[in-house]
Amino acid sequence: FSNRIKDERGEPRQTKKTPEQINALEASFEMDCTPSVQEQIRLIEETGLTRRQIVGWFNYQRKKLEDEPGVYVERWYPSE
């Protein structure tokens, strides 16, 4: 449980994303709410965030949309 507060260097485990990082994530989300591996790599390089941070951010954004009252959201995955 101790790793929930600080990492091994004693720094806070969660840091606030910069406006530039959020802008990049939001722009990508508008194009596709389930980014491909290539898009994830591009975001990693552009933002400096980890893959886990990026995937988590996208998951949270999709969840927020699903939970919004009165908003119908089709499944995120392409139908075949």
N, CA, C and O atoms as a DFTB+ gen file, in Angstrom:
320 C
 N C O
     1  1       0.803      -1.205       0.000
     2  2       0.000       0.000       0.000
     3  2       0.845       1.268       0.000
     4  3       0.374       2.330      -0.407
     5  1       2.068       1.165       0.446
     6  2       2.890       2.365       0.529
     7  2       3.172       2.959      -0.846
     8  3       3.432       4.157      -0.955
     9  1       3.124       2.134      -1.907
    10  2       3.407       2.659      -3.241
    11  2       2.263       3.512      -3.778
    12  3       2.400       4.113      -4.843
    13  1       1.147       3.581      -3.072
    14  2       0.043       4.417      -3.519
    15  2       0.332       5.894      -3.300
    16  3      -0.260       6.747      -3.962
    17  1       1.217       6.199      -2.395
    18  2       1.492       7.591      -2.067
    19  2       2.717       8.108      -2.815
    20  3       2.669       9.176      -3.426
    21  1       3.802       7.363      -2.770
    22  2       5.038       7.815      -3.404
    23  2       5.704       6.658      -4.133
    24  3       5.520       5.492      -3.782
    25  1       6.483       7.003      -5.155
    26  2       7.222       5.959      -5.848
    27  2       8.552       5.713      -5.136
    28  3       8.810       6.288      -4.079
    29  1       9.386       4.864      -5.714
    30  2      10.636       4.486      -5.050
    31  2      11.607       5.650      -4.876
    32  3      12.506       5.577      -4.038
    33  1      11.442       6.723      -5.651
    34  2      12.312       7.893      -5.506
    35  2      11.752       8.888      -4.501
    36  3      12.355       9.932      -4.251
    37  1      10.596       8.564      -3.922
    38  2       9.986       9.459      -2.956
    39  2       9.145      10.553      -3.583
    40  3       8.710      11.476      -2.895
    41  1       8.907      10.456      -4.908
    42  2       8.092      11.455      -5.592
    43  2       6.634      10.997      -5.620
    44  3       6.362       9.798      -5.565
    45  1       5.702      11.934      -5.705
    46  2       4.296      11.534      -5.787
    47  2       4.065      10.594      -6.964
    48  3       4.619      10.790      -8.045
    49  1       3.248       9.581      -6.744
    50  2       2.991       8.579      -7.767
    51  2       2.230       9.162      -8.947
    52  3       2.503       8.807     -10.094
    53  1       1.292      10.040      -8.688
    54  2       0.499      10.616      -9.761
    55  2       0.862      12.079      -9.913
    56  3       0.897      12.823      -8.933
    57  1       1.130      12.489     -11.139
    58  2       1.425      13.888     -11.392
    59  2       0.367      14.446     -12.333
    60  3      -0.203      13.715     -13.143
    61  1       0.115      15.714     -12.223
    62  2      -0.880      16.360     -13.064
    63  2      -0.322      16.510     -14.477
    64  3       0.838      16.875     -14.669
    65  1      -1.160      16.226     -15.447
    66  2      -0.740      16.364     -16.839
    67  2      -0.705      17.842     -17.215
    68  3      -1.504      18.643     -16.730
    69  1       0.234      18.182     -18.082
    70  2       0.359      19.567     -18.524
    71  2      -0.745      19.879     -19.532
    72  3      -1.333      18.964     -20.108
    73  1      -1.030      21.163     -19.747
    74  2      -2.022      21.525     -20.771
    75  2      -1.651      20.986     -22.156
    76  3      -2.529      20.596     -22.925
    77  1      -0.361      20.962     -22.471
    78  2       0.075      20.444     -23.767
    79  2      -0.225      18.952     -23.890
    80  3      -0.676      18.489     -24.938
    81  1       0.026      18.205     -22.819
    82  2      -0.267      16.773     -22.833
    83  2      -1.766      16.535     -22.992
    84  3      -2.185      15.682     -23.774
    85  1      -2.563      17.286     -22.253
    86  2      -4.018      17.131     -22.334
    87  2      -4.516      17.484     -23.731
    88  3      -5.382      16.795     -24.269
    89  1      -3.982      18.544     -24.322
    90  2      -4.382      18.922     -25.684
    91  2      -4.096      17.805     -26.674
    92  3      -4.930      17.502     -27.527
    93  1      -2.922      17.191     -26.568
    94  2      -2.559      16.097     -27.471
    95  2      -3.488      14.903     -27.274
    96  3      -3.931      14.292     -28.246
    97  1      -3.782      14.569     -26.023
    98  2      -4.674      13.448     -25.729
    99  2      -6.086      13.726     -26.234
   100  3      -6.713      12.855     -26.838
   101  1      -6.585      14.927     -25.991
   102  2      -7.939      15.275     -26.423
   103  2      -8.062      15.276     -27.942
   104  3      -9.069      14.817     -28.481
   105  1      -7.048      15.788     -28.636
   106  2      -7.081      15.803     -30.099
   107  2      -7.126      14.378     -30.641
   108  3      -7.860      14.092     -31.586
   109  1      -6.351      13.498     -30.049
   110  2      -6.344      12.103     -30.474
   111  2      -7.679      11.437     -30.160
   112  3      -8.190      10.662     -30.968
   113  1      -8.247      11.732     -28.995
   114  2      -9.525      11.149     -28.581
   115  2     -10.645      11.557     -29.529
   116  3     -11.532      10.754     -29.819
   117  1     -10.615      12.797     -30.015
   118  2     -11.634      13.265     -30.953
   119  2     -11.583      12.483     -32.262
   120  3     -12.615      12.260     -32.894
   121  1     -10.392      12.071     -32.667
   122  2     -10.253      11.299     -33.908
   123  2     -10.623       9.840     -33.697
   124  3     -11.238       9.225     -34.568
   125  1     -10.254       9.280     -32.551
   126  2     -10.529       7.868     -32.271
   127  2     -10.426       7.655     -30.767
   128  3      -9.381       7.900     -30.164
   129  1     -11.520       7.196     -30.170
   130  2     -11.520       7.028     -28.713
   131  2     -10.839       5.735     -28.273
   132  3     -10.687       5.494     -27.075
   133  1     -10.429       4.902     -29.227
   134  2      -9.634       3.708     -28.910
   135  2      -8.385       3.739     -29.795
   136  3      -8.395       3.183     -30.894
   137  1      -7.325       4.373     -29.334
   138  2      -6.144       4.569     -30.176
   139  2      -5.420       3.258     -30.487
   140  3      -5.328       2.356     -29.655
   141  1      -4.918       3.194     -31.703
   142  2      -4.124       2.035     -32.118
   143  2      -2.786       2.046     -31.387
   144  3      -2.430       3.026     -30.733
   145  1      -2.062       0.959     -31.507
   146  2      -0.727       0.890     -30.900
   147  2       0.160       1.979     -31.496
   148  3       0.925       2.618     -30.774
   149  1       0.062       2.194     -32.808
   150  2       0.865       3.235     -33.455
   151  2       0.527       4.615     -32.889
   152  3       1.420       5.432     -32.662
   153  1      -0.762       4.873     -32.663
   154  2      -1.167       6.159     -32.100
   155  2      -0.687       6.285     -30.656
   156  3      -0.279       7.365     -30.230
   157  1      -0.732       5.200     -29.913
   158  2      -0.221       5.229     -28.543
   159  2       1.266       5.565     -28.537
   160  3       1.719       6.364     -27.717
   161  1       2.018       4.965     -29.436
   162  2       3.457       5.241     -29.528
   163  2       3.687       6.706     -29.877
   164  3       4.563       7.355     -29.305
   165  1       2.899       7.224     -30.816
   166  2       3.028       8.630     -31.188
   167  2       2.754       9.531     -29.979
   168  3       3.469      10.506     -29.751
   169  1       1.723       9.199     -29.215
   170  2       1.397       9.994     -28.024
   171  2       2.478       9.883     -26.952
   172  3       2.782      10.864     -26.273
   173  1       3.052       8.702     -26.799
   174  2       4.159       8.526     -25.850
   175  2       5.301       9.461     -26.217
   176  3       5.856      10.149     -25.360
   177  1       5.647       9.479     -27.510
   178  2       6.756      10.318     -27.968
   179  2       6.421      11.805     -27.852
   180  3       7.275      12.611     -27.482
   181  1       5.172      12.164     -28.169
   182  2       4.780      13.573     -28.144
   183  2       4.614      14.118     -26.730
   184  3       4.986      15.258     -26.450
   185  1       4.055      13.304     -25.842
   186  2       3.706      13.809     -24.509
   187  2       4.715      13.469     -23.423
   188  3       4.793      14.162     -22.408
   189  1       5.490      12.405     -23.630
   190  2       6.393      11.954     -22.574
   191  2       5.691      11.120     -21.514
   192  3       6.303      10.735     -20.517
   193  1       4.399      10.837     -21.724
   194  2       3.655       9.999     -20.784
   195  2       3.960       8.533     -21.055
   196  3       4.445       8.182     -22.131
   197  1       3.678       7.685     -20.084
   198  2       3.862       6.250     -20.280
   199  2       2.648       5.683     -21.007
   200  3       1.595       6.317     -21.066
   201  1       2.808       4.488     -21.557
   202  2       1.680       3.827     -22.224
   203  2       0.549       3.612     -21.226
   204  3      -0.622       3.797     -21.557
   205  1       0.893       3.229     -20.030
   206  2      -0.119       3.004     -18.995
   207  2      -0.907       4.283     -18.704
   208  3      -2.126       4.233     -18.537
   209  1      -0.227       5.414     -18.642
   210  2      -0.913       6.685     -18.405
   211  2      -1.859       7.022     -19.556
   212  3      -2.975       7.493     -19.336
   213  1      -1.406       6.778     -20.779
   214  2      -2.217       7.092     -21.953
   215  2      -3.439       6.187     -22.024
   216  3      -4.557       6.661     -22.227
   217  1      -3.230       4.893     -21.858
   218  2      -4.347       3.943     -21.893
   219  2      -5.339       4.264     -20.780
   220  3      -6.551       4.235     -20.997
   221  1      -4.834       4.566     -19.606
   222  2      -5.704       4.915     -18.483
   223  2      -6.507       6.175     -18.754
   224  3      -7.689       6.243     -18.417
   225  1      -5.876       7.171     -19.359
   226  2      -6.579       8.418     -19.671
   227  2      -7.721       8.144     -20.649
   228  3      -8.836       8.624     -20.451
   229  1      -7.445       7.373     -21.706
   230  2      -8.485       7.045     -22.695
   231  2      -9.613       6.244     -22.046
   232  3     -10.786       6.503     -22.315
   233  1      -9.275       5.282     -21.203
   234  2     -10.307       4.497     -20.511
   235  2     -11.201       5.407     -19.678
   236  3     -12.423       5.261     -19.689
   237  1     -10.601       6.334     -18.965
   238  2     -11.355       7.242     -18.110
   239  2     -12.274       8.145     -18.939
   240  3     -13.415       8.395     -18.552
   241  1     -11.776       8.632     -20.075
   242  2     -12.598       9.499     -20.926
   243  2     -13.799       8.739     -21.486
   244  3     -14.905       9.277     -21.538
   245  1     -13.586       7.492     -21.906
   246  2     -14.705       6.688     -22.410
   247  2     -15.717       6.438     -21.299
   248  3     -16.923       6.512     -21.531
   249  1     -15.241       6.145     -20.105
   250  2     -16.123       5.905     -18.965
   251  2     -16.945       7.153     -18.643
   252  3     -18.137       7.053     -18.353
   253  1     -16.314       8.321     -18.693
   254  2     -17.038       9.566     -18.433
   255  2     -18.171       9.751     -19.438
   256  3     -19.266      10.168     -19.062
   257  1     -17.920       9.447     -20.708
   258  2     -18.962       9.576     -21.723
   259  2     -20.098       8.594     -21.476
   260  3     -21.268       8.957     -21.595
   261  1     -19.765       7.365     -21.136
   262  2     -20.786       6.351     -20.886
   263  2     -21.662       6.734     -19.697
   264  3     -22.860       6.452     -19.694
   265  1     -21.079       7.369     -18.697
   266  2     -21.799       7.716     -17.474
   267  2     -22.606       9.008     -17.592
   268  3     -23.419       9.316     -16.721
   269  1     -22.382       9.764     -18.671
   270  2     -23.067      11.043     -18.817
   271  2     -24.544      10.813     -19.136
   272  3     -24.865      10.137     -20.113
   273  1     -25.442      11.369     -18.323
   274  2     -26.871      11.132     -18.550
   275  2     -27.341      11.709     -19.881
   276  3     -26.932      12.801     -20.278
   277  1     -28.194      10.968     -20.554
   278  2     -28.773      11.439     -21.805
   279  2     -27.867      11.307     -23.009
   280  3     -28.235      11.738     -24.102
   281  1     -26.696      10.725     -22.841
   282  2     -25.769      10.563     -23.960
   283  2     -25.732       9.102     -24.351
   284  3     -25.424       8.234     -23.534
   285  1     -26.050       8.835     -25.616
   286  2     -25.983       7.473     -26.126
   287  2     -24.611       7.271     -26.750
   288  3     -24.172       8.060     -27.587
   289  1     -23.951       6.220     -26.337
   290  2     -22.618       5.936     -26.859
   291  2     -22.631       4.552     -27.472
   292  3     -22.917       3.565     -26.795
   293  1     -22.317       4.482     -28.774
   294  2     -22.178       3.173     -29.403
   295  2     -20.945       2.495     -28.834
   296  3     -20.069       3.148     -28.268
   297  1     -20.888       1.208     -28.988
   298  2     -19.700       0.482     -28.534
   299  2     -18.476       1.079     -29.200
   300  3     -18.526       1.523     -30.347
   301  1     -17.397       1.084     -28.476
   302  2     -16.174       1.742     -28.933
   303  2     -15.455       0.952     -30.005
   304  3     -14.565       1.482     -30.670
   305  1     -15.816      -0.281     -30.181
   306  2     -15.060      -1.124     -31.090
   307  2     -15.799      -1.252     -32.405
   308  3     -17.024      -1.380     -32.414
   309  1     -15.083      -1.219     -33.513
   310  2     -15.738      -1.262     -34.823
   311  2     -16.532      -2.549     -35.003
   312  3     -16.086      -3.627     -34.610
   313  1     -17.706      -2.426     -35.598
   314  2     -18.505      -3.621     -35.879
   315  2     -18.032      -4.247     -37.180
   316  3     -17.513      -3.568     -38.066
   317  1     -18.217      -5.531     -37.275
   318  2     -17.748      -6.229     -38.473
   319  2     -18.907      -6.664     -39.310
   320  3     -18.715      -7.270     -40.364
